[in-house]
Amino acid sequence: MVSRVASIRLAGSLAAMRKGRNKLILFYCNTPYHLFNAIHVKKNVLKPDVEADIMISDLIDLQAYIEPLSRCGLFRKVIALSDRDLVRGFNQLKEPEKTKIYKSASKFMAHIQVTQDYTGLYCFYVDPYLKALYYLLIQEGLRPAVHLIEDGLSSYVVDFSESQDVVNRHYKKKALTNNISEMLLYEPEFCLVAERYPVYSLEKIKKHDSGLKTIYQDVFGSLPLPQEKFIFFEEAFLDNYHLASDLIMVKELAGLVGKENITIKPHPRNSPDRWLRQGLKVMTRSKTPWEVSVLFNGLADKVLLTASSAAPLNSSIVFEIQAPTFLLYKLMQIGNSVQVRQRGFHDFVDRAMEKYNKERVELFAPNNQQVMLEQLKYIKAWSQ
């Protein structure tokens, strides 16, 4: 069932509507990777009798997934939001303005109709909009436990339990930071920042899980990997207003390995134009997440590159499918990047290298270009 959320709330309070309703959980997603993991958690992790709704933001255009998600039968209801401007607006507010929203969430989140007694909120990243959604549920009389699910690198290096004194004093035991019941990660031993809530292992996705693969194909479609040997994963530096010299670095790299041998996987929130203007190849935007392409195609003969994104590592983290991967953040200038500046980032890299380089060295974080070239020679991906 697909529900289109209007901007007008249903009349009547939730408390008056509770009697006789079944309790269920709510997933909140705003990226394809969130949907990818939500499907896995609902099918393979939760008990079969747990009912769930899934709420989908339009921060990124996820329209193509709504109908197939409804047909797949995993979710009781698919709720499509029109909240892109609100999400962006919330993220740009100063802390006193955000606090005002958290304390009056039912006013600022009036576009969301709460008509169910959700006992759990399954989400991926605690940003201002997610906090506002949580406090909307609280103001409607609910007390959902918050379950954090793998969202990539941020899940390992960003501490979501940091207190907000004003909000915590206002909500006391109901404050979000006091109601995070768990975090589910594919590689929990990589996480060094969570101190207030338990971190548990999220079951890795099996390459031969035919039932899950059928759902993924129905929802996401399929897409072959690009022919180019080198794939560079762009990050959301531009959309997040962070200065970064990734374009300069990639141009230099393309000059070494050949423009014909490298392609760019643009970040969903960035325009590919800056790469195209430099004559670089760009992967065609597709509704198929990278992880689905890897699950169906493997990574034979590919070399993955990025500044500091965990996306190229997801093949190892999620499926245990390894390919030579280069983290190039030391070769470029990065401004106020949340991930690289987090105290847990370098520990994450160290632990990943320790685990994934046991049998054969395939994860690299070179200190300079010359070291990178030597490492490319080592994996026989470059010669001069």
C-alpha positions in Angstrom: 0.0 0.0 0.0 1.4 3.4 -1.0 0.4 6.4 1.1 1.0 10.0 -0.2 1.5 12.3 2.7 -0.4 15.5 2.3 0.4 18.8 4.1 -2.7 18.6 6.2 -2.9 16.5 9.4 -5.7 14.2 10.2 -8.1 15.6 12.8 -7.9 14.1 16.3 -5.1 13.2 18.6 -3.2 9.9 18.4 -4.0 9.1 22.0 -7.7 9.0 21.1 -7.0 6.7 18.1 -4.8 4.1 19.8 -7.4 1.6 21.1 -7.5 -1.6 19.0 -4.5 -0.9 16.8 -1.6 -3.2 16.2 1.8 -2.1 17.2 4.4 -1.9 14.5 7.8 -0.3 13.6 8.7 2.5 11.3 11.7 2.7 8.9 12.8 6.2 7.8 15.0 6.2 4.6 16.4 9.0 2.4 19.0 7.3 0.2 19.0 4.1 -1.9 21.5 2.6 0.5 19.1 3.1 3.3 16.4 1.2 1.3 18.9 -1.5 0.5 19.7 -2.1 4.1 16.1 -1.6 5.3 15.0 -4.4 2.9 17.7 -6.7 4.3 16.9 -6.0 7.9 13.2 -6.5 7.4 13.6 -9.7 5.5 16.6 -11.4 7.2 17.0 -9.8 10.7 13.6 -9.0 12.2 11.2 -11.8 13.2 8.7 -12.7 10.4 5.7 -11.5 12.4 7.1 -8.0 12.9 5.0 -5.5 10.8 6.7 -2.4 9.5 5.9 0.8 7.6 8.6 2.5 5.6 8.8 6.3 5.2 10.7 7.6 2.3 12.1 11.1 2.0 12.5 12.9 -1.4 15.8 14.5 -0.4 17.1 12.4 -3.2 14.7 11.3 -5.9 13.5 7.9 -4.7 10.3 8.0 -6.7 11.2 4.9 -8.8 11.4 2.7 -5.8 8.0 3.4 -4.3 5.7 1.2 -6.3 8.0 -1.9 -6.4 8.6 -1.5 -2.6 4.9 -1.6 -2.1 4.6 -4.7 -4.3 7.4 -6.7 -2.7 5.2 -7.4 0.4 7.8 -6.7 3.1 6.2 -3.5 4.3 2.7 -2.9 5.5 2.7 0.6 4.0 5.1 2.7 2.0 4.8 6.4 2.9 6.2 8.9 0.4 7.1 12.2 1.8 7.6 15.6 0.1 10.2 17.0 2.4 13.3 17.9 0.4 13.1 21.6 1.2 12.5 21.0 4.9 15.4 18.6 5.2 17.8 21.0 3.6 16.4 23.9 5.6 16.7 22.1 8.9 20.3 21.2 8.2 21.2 24.8 7.7 19.6 26.2 10.8 21.7 27.3 13.9 21.4 25.2 17.0 18.9 27.5 18.9 16.6 27.4 15.9 16.9 23.6 15.7 16.1 23.4 19.4 12.9 25.4 18.9 11.8 22.8 16.3 12.6 19.8 18.5 10.5 21.3 21.3 7.6 22.1 19.0 7.9 19.3 16.5 4.2 18.8 16.0 4.0 22.3 14.6 7.0 22.1 12.3 6.4 18.5 11.1 2.7 19.0 10.3 3.2 17.4 6.9 3.5 14.0 8.5 0.4 12.2 9.7 1.0 9.9 12.7 -1.8 7.4 12.7 0.0 4.3 14.1 1.5 3.3 17.4 5.1 2.9 16.3 7.1 1.0 19.0 10.4 1.3 17.1 12.0 3.8 14.8 14.6 2.2 12.5 16.9 4.9 10.9 20.4 5.4 9.6 21.7 8.8 10.4 20.7 11.2 13.2 20.4 14.5 11.4 18.2 17.5 12.5 15.3 16.3 10.4 15.4 12.8 11.9 15.5 14.3 15.4 12.4 16.4 14.5 10.6 13.2 13.3 11.5 11.4 16.5 10.2 14.3 18.7 7.0 14.5 16.6 6.4 10.8 17.6 7.1 11.7 21.2 4.7 14.7 21.2 2.0 12.4 19.7 2.3 10.2 22.8 4.5 7.5 21.4 7.7 6.2 23.0 9.6 4.5 20.1 13.0 2.8 20.7 15.5 4.1 18.2 17.5 1.5 16.2 20.4 2.8 14.2 21.3 0.8 11.1 24.5 0.9 9.0 24.8 4.0 6.9 28.3 3.8 5.7 31.3 5.5 7.2 29.3 8.0 9.4 28.0 5.0 11.4 31.5 4.2 12.5 33.0 7.6 13.1 30.2 10.0 14.1 29.0 9.8 17.8 25.2 10.1 17.6 24.9 10.1 21.4 26.4 13.5 22.0 24.1 15.3 24.4 22.1 18.4 23.7 21.6 19.8 27.1 18.6 22.0 26.4 16.7 19.4 24.5 17.6 16.6 26.9 16.4 18.7 29.9 13.1 19.4 28.0 12.4 15.7 27.2 14.3 14.1 30.0 14.0 10.3 29.8 12.2 10.7 26.5 15.2 12.5 24.8 16.5 10.8 21.7 19.9 10.2 23.1 18.4 8.3 26.0 16.4 6.1 23.7 18.9 4.7 21.2 18.5 1.0 22.0 21.2 -0.3 19.5 23.3 0.2 16.5 23.5 -2.6 13.9 26.7 -2.6 11.9 28.2 -5.1 9.4 31.6 -4.6 11.0 31.0 -3.7 14.7 34.6 -4.1 15.6 35.4 -1.0 13.4 33.2 1.2 15.5 35.0 3.2 18.3 32.7 6.1 19.0 29.5 4.6 20.5 29.5 4.9 24.3 25.9 5.2 25.3 24.3 2.4 23.4 25.2 -1.2 22.4 26.6 -2.0 19.0 25.6 -5.4 17.5 26.6 -7.3 14.4 24.3 -6.9 11.4 24.2 -10.1 9.4 26.2 -9.8 6.2 24.4 -10.3 3.0 25.0 -13.7 1.4 25.9 -13.7 -2.3 23.6 -16.7 -2.8 20.5 -15.4 -1.0 18.2 -15.9 -3.9 15.1 -14.6 -2.1 16.8 -11.3 -1.2 18.3 -10.9 -4.7 14.9 -11.3 -6.3 13.5 -8.5 -4.1 16.5 -6.3 -4.9 16.1 -6.9 -8.6 12.4 -6.1 -8.5 12.9 -2.9 -6.5 16.2 -1.6 -7.8 16.6 -3.3 -11.3 20.0 -4.3 -12.4 23.0 -2.6 -13.9 26.3 -4.0 -15.2 29.5 -2.6 -13.9 31.3 0.0 -16.1 34.0 -1.3 -18.5 36.7 1.0 -17.2 39.2 -0.5 -14.8 39.3 2.4 -12.4 36.2 3.7 -10.7 36.4 6.9 -8.6 33.6 7.5 -6.0 32.8 11.1 -5.5 31.6 12.4 -2.2 29.1 15.1 -1.3 31.7 17.8 -0.7 30.0 20.2 -3.0 26.5 19.7 -1.7 27.7 20.0 1.9 29.6 23.2 1.1 33.0 21.6 2.0 36.1 22.7 0.1 37.9 19.8 -1.5 40.5 19.4 -4.3 39.2 16.0 -5.5 38.8 17.3 -9.1 42.5 18.3 -9.3 43.6 14.9 -7.8 41.4 12.9 -10.2 42.7 14.8 -13.2 46.2 14.0 -12.2 45.4 10.4 -11.7 43.6 10.2 -15.1 46.7 11.6 -16.7 48.7 8.7 -15.3 46.3 5.8 -16.0 44.6 7.3 -19.0 41.3 9.0 -19.2 39.9 6.1 -21.2 40.5 3.8 -18.2 38.8 5.7 -15.4 35.2 6.7 -14.8 33.5 8.7 -12.0 30.6 7.5 -9.9 29.0 10.9 -9.0 27.4 11.4 -5.6 23.6 11.4 -6.0 23.4 15.0 -4.6 26.1 16.4 -6.9 25.9 17.4 -10.6 28.3 15.5 -12.8 29.0 18.6 -14.9 32.4 19.5 -13.4 33.8 16.1 -14.4 32.3 16.2 -17.9 33.8 19.6 -18.5 37.2 18.1 -17.9 36.6 15.4 -20.5 36.3 12.6 -17.8 33.9 9.7 -18.1 30.9 9.6 -15.7 28.8 6.6 -14.8 25.2 7.0 -16.0 22.8 7.7 -13.1 20.7 4.7 -12.4 18.2 3.7 -9.8 20.4 0.6 -9.1 22.6 1.1 -6.1 26.2 0.3 -6.4 25.8 -2.5 -3.8 23.2 -4.3 -6.0 25.5 -4.1 -9.0 28.3 -5.7 -7.0 26.0 -8.4 -5.6 25.0 -9.4 -9.1 28.3 -8.8 -11.0 31.2 -9.1 -8.6 34.3 -6.9 -8.9 36.8 -8.8 -11.1 39.6 -6.6 -12.4 38.3 -3.4 -10.9 40.2 -0.8 -8.9 38.1 1.4 -6.6 39.2 4.9 -5.6 37.7 7.6 -3.3 38.8 10.4 -1.0 37.2 9.1 2.2 33.9 7.4 1.4 33.1 4.0 2.7 31.1 3.2 -0.5 34.0 1.4 -2.3 34.6 -0.6 0.9 30.9 -1.8 1.0 31.7 -4.7 -1.2 34.0 -6.0 1.6 31.9 -4.7 4.5 28.5 -6.0 3.3 29.3 -9.1 1.1 33.0 -9.9 1.8 33.7 -9.3 -1.9 37.1 -7.6 -2.1 38.8 -5.5 -4.7 41.8 -3.2 -4.6 40.6 0.0 -3.0 42.4 3.3 -2.5 41.5 5.9 0.1 43.1 9.1 -1.2 42.2 11.7 1.4 45.9 12.3 2.2 46.6 13.3 -1.4 44.1 16.2 -1.5 43.0 19.1 0.5 39.7 18.7 2.3 38.1 21.5 4.2 35.6 21.0 7.1 34.7 17.4 6.3 32.9 15.8 9.1 34.2 12.3 8.5 37.9 13.0 8.1 37.9 15.3 11.1 36.2 12.7 13.4 38.5 11.1 15.9 37.3 7.7 14.9 38.0 8.0 11.2 41.7 7.1 11.2 41.0 4.3 13.7 38.4 3.0 11.3 40.9 3.0 8.4 43.5 1.2 10.5 41.1 -1.5 11.6 39.8 -2.0 8.1 43.3 -2.3 6.7 44.2 -4.8 9.5 41.2 -7.0 8.6 41.1 -6.7 4.8 44.8 -7.0 4.2 45.4 -10.2 6.1 45.6 -12.6 3.1 46.5 -10.1 0.4 47.1 -6.3 0.6 44.1 -4.7 -1.2 43.2 -1.7 0.9 45.5 1.3 0.6 45.7 4.8 2.0 48.8 6.3 0.4 50.6 9.3 1.9 51.6 10.8 -1.5 51.3 10.2 -5.2 54.6 8.3 -5.5 53.5 5.8 -2.9 50.2 5.4 -4.7 52.0 4.6 -8.0 54.1 2.0 -6.2 51.0 0.5 -4.8 49.3 0.4 -8.2 52.4 -1.4 -9.5 52.1 -3.9 -6.7 48.6 -4.8 -7.7 49.7 -4.8 -11.4 47.2 -2.0 -12.2 49.8 0.5 -13.5 53.2 0.4 -15.2 55.4 3.1 -16.7 
